[in-house]
Amino acid sequence: MHVTTPPDPPIVTPSAGRWYRIWRVARYVLALAAAGAAIWAVSGKTDELSGATTYLSHVRWWWLAFAVVAEAASYLAYSSLQRRLLRAGRVKIPMAPMMGISLAGSAIQNSLPGGVAFYVAYAFRQYRRFGASDVLSGWTLVAVNAISFIALTCMAVVGLAMALSAGSAYDLVEAILGIVLVSFLVVLAWAERDRLLPYAARWVRLSQRLIRHPNPEVPAEAFIGRWLDQVGAVSPSNAVWARAATMAFSNWIGDLGCLVFSFFAVGAGVPWRGLLLAYGAGQLAANLPITPGGLGVVEGSLTVALVTFGGGKDSTVAAVLLYRLISFWLLLPVGWGSWTAMLLMGRRAKRSALETAGI
């Protein structure tokens, strides 16, 4: 008779335990620092806001409605992007719940310090609730973010070319070329993942030792091998990738449309020459882990760049504030409302399943 013995418990050295405790404290310190940075970013700006008051007090409501519709179209495209990639793994999520997931995820990401991590965890759980496996859920999150980043980079490059043809690039040539290089490396890493990912074992082991994530009980090599299997488990066709890329561009174009209509709404001229470059730079800045949702960073970078390209100072401040009011502040209550609706929907589904099972 063969008797199996339980595996030995993981050995946690005093050094690893100490680093884990430091990491737990550091998370809260970083969260408080990010919150403080957000408060600082929006305080002491009365001089800039005072000149925009005149424009904001004479908003053209029909253009404001177009701006809201454009932002809604942006989220519709983003939801379609996720649905398309999930369907590649034969999981179909209706548009209404997918839109709810997108809006709720946006609220989570834009409300909490380190919100990207919370958003990823939330989206992963929601994909799983609608039938996606761990493999498909993780793959979809990676693919969605990669395609969106590459689409935004392409738009920034087009904007850079337009600005250079006009004799100005707002000193962003090096930055945009750096972003292009990063995008190229992302594509290269994806194409050569079978060769590159095994080298990540040492970093996985370091993470396991310092912050105990991923699970230290799982060897780093096994974790990476499983991740490789997950990455290769879904193989969309070229047509699926093309449709996904279209949705990614549509997402950014819809959000850009919200900014353009915000200029129309305040009765200001749009600085077309540098619009695309300024928008791309602003959105790339929003991804920096400085404040939740790029609060203060996006407003500042957009305003400075657009004024440099010919926009009026006061009118540009007014247009950017209106754009952020729609694309950031308005979506927070809408997103948290969607989060509540998704939570109630999940509880009802769970209760129905238990009743069906006779439990």
N, C-alpha and C positions, 0 to 999 in steps of 0.2 A: 504494500500500500504506500502510495506516494503522498507525503504530507508536505504541504507548502507552508512556509513560515512567513509571517507578515514582514513587510520591508522595514528596515531600521528607520526610526524617525530621523528627519533631516538634522544635520549637525549645524547648530547656529553658534558661531564663535562669538566671544565677547566683542570683538571688533565689529562684526557684522551687526550684532544687536545694537551697539552704540551708534553706528551709522544710520540704522533704521530709525532709532529714536530721534536723531538729529533731523532726518528727513521729515518725520511727522511734524516736528516743530517748524521746520523751514517752510512747509507748505502753508501753514497759517500765517507766518510772517510775510511770505510773498503775496498771499491774498490780501492782507492788510495794506501792504505797500502798493499793490496795484489799485486798490480802492482809493488810497490817498492820492495817487497820481491822477486818477480820474477826476477827483474833486479839484485838485490843483489846476488841471487842464481847462476846466470850465469856469474857474473863478478869476476875478480880476480882469475880465474882458469887457468892461462897461464901455470903454472908448470905442472899441470895434463895433459893439452892438448898437450904440446910440445912433450912428449914421444909417444903420439898416432899418431902423424903426419906421422911417417914412415910407420905405418901399414895402415893408411888411404890412403896413396899415392900409395899403391900397392893392391888396392881392386880387388878381383876376381869377375868379372862382372857377370859370370854365377850364382854364389852363391847369388849375390846381387839380381838378377832377381828372384831367388827362394824365397828370403826374401820378396820381394814385392808381389809375388803371395800368400805367406802364410798370409800376412797381409790382402790382398783382400779376401782370404777365411775366415778370422776371421770376417770381416764385413758382408760377405755373410751369415755366420752362425747367426750372431746377427740379421740381417734383417729377416732371416727365423724364428728365435725365436719370434720376434714380430708378424710376419704374422701368425704363428701357433696359438698364443694366441688370436689374433683378429678374426681368423676364428672360434674360439670357441664361439664367439659372433655373428657368421654369417656375418662377414664383411671381404671381400676379397680385399686385396690391391695387385696389381701386383708387381712382384719382383723389376722391375726397379725403380718405385717411392719409394718403401720401402727402397731400397738401397740408393736412394737420400736423404730420410729422415734421415737415419742412419748417412750418411757422413756429412750432414749439421748439425745434432745435435751434432756430435763429434766436429766439428769446433766451434760451438757456446760454447760448454762446455769448450773447451781447449783455447779459446781466451779471454773470459771475466771473470773478477773477479766475483765470485759467479755464475759461468757459469752453474752449475747444475740446478739452478732455471730457468734460461733462456731456457735451453735445455728441461726441463720438459714442460714448457709453449709452446714451439715450437712444440714438438712432439704431445702434446695434441691437438693443433689446426690442425695439419696435419691429425691426426686420424679422427678428426671431419670432415675435408674436404672430406675425402674418405668415409663418411657415418657412421662412428662409433658414437654412442651416447655419451653423457657426462659420463654415467655410465661405458660403455665399455672402453672408452678412459682412464679414471682414473684407472679402475681396471687393464688394460693392463700395464700401467706404473708401478704400484705397483708390479704386478706379475713379470714383466721382471727384475726389479731391485732386487727383492728378490731372484729369481732363480739364477741370475748371481752372486750375493753375496755368496749364499750357494755353488755354484759350485766352485768358487774361494777358498772358505774356505776348501772345500774337497781336492782340489789340494795342498793347503798349508799344510794340515794335512799329506797327503801322503809324501810331501817333508820333513816334520819334522820327520816322521818315518824313511825315508831313511837316513837322516842326523844323527839321533840318533843311527842307526845301524852301522854307520861308526865312532861313537864315538865323534861326534861334532854336535852342533845345533846352533852355532853362537848366543847363549844366547837368542834364540827366543822362548823357550818353553813356558814361561809365556804369551808372547804376542799372540802366536798362540792359546794357550788354552783359552785365553780371547776372541779371535775372534770366536772360536768354541762355547763358552758360549753365545755370542751375537747371533750367527746363531741359536742355540737351542731356545733362547728366541724369536727370530723372528718366528720360526715355531710354538712354543707354543702360541704366541700371535695370530697368524693366526688361529690356531685350536680353541682357546678360545675367538675369537673376540667378540662374542655376549655378553660375560660376562665382558670383559675388556674395550671395547670401551665406554660404558656409563660413566666410571670413568674419561674419558678424557674431560668431559664437563667443568670442572673447568679450564683446560688449554686452551680450546677454548675460554672461556669467558675472560681469561686473555689476550690472543692474540687479541681478538676483542677490548679490552679496551686500550691496549698499542699501537698496530700498525694498528688497524682497519681492520684486516684481520683474518678470513673471514668476510664477510659482517655483520657489527654490527646489521643490521636490522633483521637478521635471528637469532632467539634464538639458543643458543649453543646446547640444547637438540634436536631441530629440525634438526640442521645441522648434528649432529652425527647420528640421526635416518635415515636421508636421505643417509648418507655415509654407514651405515649398510645395507640399502636396495641395494645400489650400489654394495657393496662387495659380497652380496649374489645373485646378479642378474645373474652372470655367474658361471656355475658349469662345468668345463671341466672334461672329463673322465680321468681315470688313464692313458690310452694310450696317451692322449694329453699331460698330465703332463710329461710322460716319454720322449716323443719326444721333448718337450720343454727343458727338462733337458739335453738331448743329444745335442741340439743346443747350449745351454749355455756352456757346456764343450767344444764343438767344437770351440766356439768363443775364449775361453782362450787358447786352444791348438794351434789354428792358430797363435795367437799373440806370444805365446811362441816359435812356429816354426820360426817366424821372427827373434827372438833373437838368436836362435841356428844357423840359416843360416847367421846371421851377424857375428858370430864367424868364421864360415867357410870362409866368404867373406874376412876377414882380415887375414886369414891364421893362426888363433889362435886355440889352443885346448880348447874344451868346458869343464868347471869344472862340469862334470855331477853329481858328488856326492851331490853338494848343489844347483844345477840349479833350481830345482822345488821349493825348500824352498825360495831361494833368489828371484825368480820371484814372488811367492805368496806374500812375504813380501813387495816387491817393488810395486806391484799393489794395495795392501791394503793401503800402504802409499800414493799412488796417490789419494785415496779417501779422504784424510785429507784436510780440507779447508784452505790450506796454500798458495798455488800458483795455478794459472789456469793450469789444466791438470797435476798437480804434477810437474811442471817445476822445475828442480833442485833437487827436493825430490826423484823422481824416479831414476834419473841418479846416485845420491849419494848413495842411499840405495842399488841399484843393484850392483854398482861397488864395494863398500866396502864388501858386502856379498860374491860376487863371488871371489874376491881376497882372502878373508878369507878361502874360500873352495878350494884354489889352483890355481886360475886363475892368469896369469901374469898381473902385474899392468898396464903396458902400453897397452898390447893387449886387456885386459878387458875394459879399458877406450875406446879404439878405437871401440870395438864391441858394447858396450852400446851406444856410440854416434851414430854409424851407425844405430842401432836399433831404437833409438829415432828420428833420421833423417827421417826414413821411417814411423814409427808409430805415430809420432807427427807432425813434421814440414812439411813433404810432404803432409800429409792429411789436413793441414790447407787450402792451396789454392784449393785442390780438394773438400774439404767440403764446402767452401764458393762458389765455382763454382756450386756445387749441390744446395746450398741454392738459388742462383740466378736462376738456371734452374727450381727449384720447384716454385719459386715466379712467373716466367713468365708462367709456366704451369697453375698455379692457376688463373692468370689474364685472360689467354685465355679461360679457362673453364668457368669463370664467364661471360666473354663477350659473349661466345657462348650460355650460358643459357639465358642471357638477350635477345639475338637475337631470340632465339627459342620462348621465351615468348612474343615477339613482343614489347619489351620495348625499 
